[in-house]
Amino acid sequence: MTTETAFTGIHAILYALFDAQERLDRQAMRRQVEICLEHGAHGIAALGLATEVSKLTVPERRTVMEWTSEDVGGVKPLGFTIYGTSVAEQVELVRAAEGAKADWVILQPPMVGSFAATEYIRFFGRIADATHLPVAIQNAPAYMGRGLSAEDIRSLVAQHPNIKLVKGEGPATEIRQLIETTEGRLPVMNGRGGLELIENLRAGCVGMILAPELIDLTVAIYECFVSGDEVTAEASYREVLPTIVFIMQSLESLICYGKRLFGVRAGIEIHDRAPAMRPTAFGLDLVRGHARRAGLFEASSR
């Protein structure tokens, strides 16, 4: 694997799938990875916002790393988001990611307090210096309430050369500004459930990191676009955009309805871990309608 191949395409960020007792469900998690691989995901990631990482204990985060590494089996690039409130906690989890054969890690800002950019630059830099893995910075101020400017990111990257990527969560106009500020030297992958997918690619994103409820369709759109068939890519994107808008009303909506859309398409029963947004009867009707339009995931051939 090279940095270039790790940071391109549509990567699936896994949901945390629980059983009726709110425990991580081993079989459901394995099936989720299988579906992503079967439907062409260019990489697999876990322990991000869609994985509800803040609800997982440290041992559970290690378990997700171990399970995901086993299920991916080295066939696609594997990344883990690192969540923690201190340098020591994040370094501990980076070590766990290394042990789980991760190809790269994504650092989130600590979800405590609110500090000047220089503090976050030092924080990220200390963790990046502690690992040989390529490092990405998750910059999601709209979802996390803290983030860095394009100029801050340029300064951070200049000081720490193994910071290789930005995981954005913002509009395509801001992504374009970041790419221009860093003079195109820093790959950027966006998320936001696939909102503005085509515009993000035109802005210069090398790919997207998306939850897996539409993984087959978003992979097909990406591959049409990069092959030069932008007309088909745009037409296909227009078909899935209402579904993306439905589930991306908020992060809580993604976890409530996006996860249930995945569950319907995959034949997996979805259970919440409290506290959680609970679906309404009308919301579940909408999920079923979107699932009918998207179709079911094909049964595993394994």
VMD Tcl script that draws the C-alpha trace (Angstrom):
set ca {
  {0.00 0.00 0.00}
  {1.15 3.53 -0.77}
  {-0.13 6.83 0.58}
  {-1.64 7.52 -2.83}
  {-3.67 4.30 -2.92}
  {-4.73 4.61 0.73}
  {-6.21 8.07 0.30}
  {-8.36 7.71 -2.81}
  {-11.86 6.53 -3.57}
  {-14.88 5.87 -1.39}
  {-13.95 4.55 2.05}
  {-16.65 3.15 4.31}
  {-16.75 4.39 7.90}
  {-18.45 1.62 9.86}
  {-21.47 1.97 12.08}
  {-21.35 0.53 15.59}
  {-23.90 -2.27 15.43}
  {-25.36 -3.41 18.75}
  {-27.51 -6.30 19.88}
  {-30.70 -6.00 21.92}
  {-28.62 -5.75 25.12}
  {-26.63 -2.80 23.64}
  {-23.48 -4.91 23.26}
  {-21.38 -4.78 20.12}
  {-22.70 -7.42 17.74}
  {-19.83 -9.45 16.30}
  {-21.75 -11.06 13.46}
  {-23.42 -7.83 12.39}
  {-20.11 -5.99 12.39}
  {-18.53 -8.72 10.25}
  {-21.44 -8.64 7.78}
  {-21.10 -4.86 7.51}
  {-17.46 -5.19 6.44}
  {-18.35 -7.98 4.01}
  {-20.98 -5.79 2.35}
  {-18.57 -2.89 2.01}
  {-15.92 -5.10 0.41}
  {-18.39 -6.92 -1.82}
  {-19.70 -3.63 -3.16}
  {-16.37 -2.11 -4.04}
  {-15.38 0.12 -1.12}
  {-11.85 1.38 -1.76}
  {-11.02 1.34 1.96}
  {-12.51 0.66 5.38}
  {-12.40 2.91 8.44}
  {-13.91 2.70 11.91}
  {-14.28 4.54 15.22}
  {-15.37 7.85 13.73}
  {-18.47 9.88 14.49}
  {-20.68 7.38 12.62}
  {-19.24 4.61 14.82}
  {-20.52 6.48 17.89}
  {-17.01 6.29 19.26}
  {-17.82 8.47 22.27}
  {-20.25 5.77 23.47}
  {-17.61 3.03 23.30}
  {-15.29 2.16 26.15}
  {-11.57 1.97 25.45}
  {-11.70 -1.86 25.51}
  {-14.60 -1.75 23.04}
  {-12.62 0.54 20.73}
  {-9.77 -1.96 20.82}
  {-12.25 -4.75 20.07}
  {-13.60 -2.88 17.04}
  {-10.02 -2.46 15.79}
  {-9.30 -6.16 16.18}
  {-12.56 -7.29 14.57}
  {-12.26 -4.90 11.65}
  {-8.65 -5.82 10.98}
  {-9.59 -9.51 10.99}
  {-12.53 -8.97 8.64}
  {-10.70 -6.69 6.18}
  {-7.78 -9.12 6.10}
  {-5.41 -6.68 4.48}
  {-7.26 -6.56 1.16}
  {-8.09 -2.83 1.38}
  {-6.55 0.14 3.21}
  {-7.66 0.20 6.85}
  {-7.89 3.34 8.98}
  {-9.00 4.04 12.53}
  {-10.16 7.32 14.00}
  {-8.42 8.08 17.29}
  {-10.72 9.54 19.95}
  {-9.38 10.61 23.32}
  {-9.24 13.53 25.72}
  {-5.47 13.63 26.23}
  {-2.25 13.03 24.35}
  {-1.62 9.91 26.45}
  {-5.02 8.40 25.69}
  {-4.72 9.06 21.96}
  {-1.17 7.68 21.80}
  {-2.38 4.55 23.60}
  {-5.04 4.05 20.94}
  {-2.60 4.80 18.12}
  {-0.48 1.96 19.51}
  {-3.57 -0.26 19.44}
  {-4.19 0.74 15.82}
  {-0.61 -0.14 14.94}
  {-1.08 -3.52 16.60}
  {-4.27 -4.06 14.59}
  {-2.32 -3.51 11.35}
  {-3.91 -0.17 10.48}
  {-2.61 1.51 7.36}
  {-3.32 4.99 8.72}
  {-4.98 6.83 11.61}
  {-7.30 9.83 11.79}
  {-6.86 12.15 14.77}
  {-9.86 13.91 16.26}
  {-9.47 17.00 18.45}
  {-10.04 16.22 22.15}
  {-13.66 16.80 23.09}
  {-12.85 18.76 26.23}
  {-12.73 22.51 26.49}
  {-12.18 24.92 23.62}
  {-8.68 26.23 22.97}
  {-6.64 28.36 20.61}
  {-5.45 26.84 17.35}
  {-1.87 26.72 18.62}
  {-2.93 24.30 21.35}
  {-4.55 21.92 18.87}
  {-1.52 22.17 16.57}
  {0.76 21.12 19.43}
  {-1.66 18.39 20.49}
  {-1.91 16.83 17.04}
  {1.82 17.23 16.46}
  {2.81 15.30 19.59}
  {0.62 12.36 18.58}
  {1.76 12.42 14.96}
  {5.38 12.33 16.13}
  {4.63 9.22 18.20}
  {3.75 6.96 15.25}
  {5.22 5.74 11.99}
  {1.75 5.52 10.45}
  {0.45 8.15 8.03}
  {-1.77 10.54 9.97}
  {-4.92 12.39 8.95}
  {-6.53 15.25 10.85}
  {-10.31 15.26 11.17}
  {-11.46 18.84 10.74}
  {-15.18 18.89 11.53}
  {-16.02 22.12 13.40}
  {-19.70 21.93 12.43}
  {-20.06 18.55 14.17}
  {-17.39 18.78 16.87}
  {-17.45 22.47 17.81}
  {-13.70 22.85 17.31}
  {-11.40 22.83 14.32}
  {-8.54 24.46 12.44}
  {-8.41 26.98 9.63}
  {-6.76 26.21 6.31}
  {-3.76 28.30 7.41}
  {-3.54 26.38 10.70}
  {-3.52 23.08 8.83}
  {-0.79 24.31 6.48}
  {1.33 25.22 9.51}
  {0.68 21.85 11.17}
  {1.65 19.88 8.07}
  {4.83 21.91 7.58}
  {5.97 20.91 11.08}
  {4.97 17.22 10.97}
  {5.62 15.50 7.63}
  {3.77 12.27 8.43}
  {0.48 14.21 8.52}
  {-0.63 13.14 5.07}
  {-4.34 13.94 4.79}
  {-7.24 16.04 6.01}
  {-10.58 14.37 6.72}
  {-13.00 17.22 6.13}
  {-16.61 17.65 7.14}
  {-17.54 20.86 5.38}
  {-18.99 22.37 2.20}
  {-17.14 22.02 -1.08}
  {-16.29 25.73 -1.13}
  {-14.35 25.40 2.14}
  {-12.67 22.22 0.94}
  {-11.53 24.04 -2.19}
  {-10.10 26.86 -0.09}
  {-8.16 24.34 2.01}
  {-6.76 22.64 -1.09}
  {-5.69 26.00 -2.52}
  {-4.14 27.16 0.77}
  {-2.08 23.98 1.04}
  {-1.18 24.33 -2.66}
  {-2.59 20.91 -3.48}
  {0.13 19.12 -1.53}
  {-2.23 17.65 1.07}
  {-4.89 15.15 -0.04}
  {-8.37 15.88 1.29}
  {-11.24 13.44 1.76}
  {-14.62 14.83 2.71}
  {-17.59 13.20 4.41}
  {-20.96 14.70 5.36}
  {-22.76 11.57 4.20}
  {-22.05 12.34 0.55}
  {-23.60 15.80 0.37}
  {-22.05 17.63 -2.61}
  {-20.25 14.45 -3.66}
  {-19.72 15.61 -7.25}
  {-18.78 19.15 -6.19}
  {-16.24 17.76 -3.72}
  {-14.55 15.77 -6.46}
  {-14.49 18.82 -8.69}
  {-13.03 20.85 -5.82}
  {-10.10 18.43 -5.72}
  {-11.04 15.83 -3.10}
  {-9.30 12.54 -3.72}
  {-12.22 10.66 -2.24}
  {-14.88 10.50 0.44}
  {-15.31 8.70 3.76}
  {-18.97 7.71 4.03}
  {-21.17 5.48 6.16}
  {-22.14 2.31 4.27}
  {-25.89 2.62 3.74}
  {-25.32 3.67 0.08}
  {-21.83 2.26 -0.42}
  {-22.66 0.47 -3.68}
  {-24.20 3.57 -5.22}
  {-21.57 6.06 -4.07}
  {-18.75 3.81 -5.28}
  {-20.42 3.61 -8.70}
  {-20.81 7.40 -8.83}
  {-17.17 7.94 -7.92}
  {-15.92 5.44 -10.48}
  {-18.04 7.03 -13.23}
  {-16.67 10.45 -12.35}
  {-13.00 9.48 -12.28}
  {-13.38 7.54 -15.52}
  {-14.55 10.74 -17.20}
  {-18.25 9.91 -17.44}
  {-19.46 12.92 -15.49}
  {-22.91 12.89 -17.12}
  {-23.71 9.44 -15.72}
  {-22.14 10.35 -12.38}
  {-24.33 13.42 -12.08}
  {-27.49 11.56 -13.10}
  {-26.82 8.79 -10.61}
  {-26.07 11.29 -7.88}
  {-29.36 13.10 -8.48}
  {-31.15 9.81 -7.84}
  {-29.54 9.22 -4.43}
  {-29.43 12.83 -3.25}
  {-32.93 12.79 -1.64}
  {-31.82 9.84 0.48}
  {-28.62 11.60 1.52}
  {-30.57 14.74 2.44}
  {-33.03 12.66 4.48}
  {-30.39 10.99 6.63}
  {-28.00 13.96 6.93}
  {-30.20 16.37 8.83}
  {-27.79 15.98 11.74}
  {-25.22 13.54 13.09}
  {-27.94 12.03 15.29}
  {-30.17 11.61 12.24}
  {-27.39 9.78 10.40}
  {-26.95 7.36 13.29}
  {-30.71 6.87 13.72}
  {-31.97 6.72 10.14}
  {-28.80 6.11 8.13}
  {-28.00 3.09 10.25}
  {-31.55 1.79 9.85}
  {-31.39 2.28 6.10}
  {-28.24 0.16 6.11}
  {-30.00 -2.39 8.30}
  {-33.00 -2.71 5.97}
  {-30.78 -3.06 2.89}
  {-28.50 -5.57 4.66}
  {-31.14 -7.58 6.52}
  {-29.64 -6.65 9.90}
  {-31.82 -5.70 12.86}
  {-30.73 -2.36 14.32}
  {-30.59 -1.64 18.05}
  {-29.60 1.65 19.68}
  {-27.17 2.26 22.50}
  {-28.61 4.92 24.81}
  {-28.70 7.83 24.72}
  {-29.88 7.96 21.14}
  {-32.33 9.60 18.78}
  {-35.26 7.19 18.49}
  {-36.98 6.73 15.13}
  {-40.57 7.78 14.59}
  {-43.13 5.68 12.76}
  {-43.09 8.20 9.90}
  {-39.30 8.17 9.85}
  {-39.29 4.38 9.56}
  {-41.75 4.60 6.67}
  {-39.34 6.96 4.95}
  {-36.45 4.57 5.59}
  {-38.38 1.73 3.95}
  {-39.19 3.92 0.95}
  {-35.57 4.93 0.48}
  {-34.52 1.29 0.87}
  {-36.95 0.22 -1.86}
  {-35.50 2.77 -4.24}
  {-31.91 1.83 -3.41}
  {-32.54 -1.92 -3.41}
  {-31.30 -4.59 -1.04}
  {-27.64 -5.53 -0.77}
  {-27.06 -8.81 -2.54}
  {-26.56 -11.88 -0.37}
  {-22.98 -12.83 0.38}
  {-21.42 -15.29 -2.03}
  {-19.08 -16.55 0.69}
}
mol new
graphics top color blue
foreach p $ca { graphics top sphere $p radius 0.5 }
foreach p [lrange $ca 0 end-1] q [lrange $ca 1 end] { graphics top cylinder $p $q radius 0.2 }
display resetview
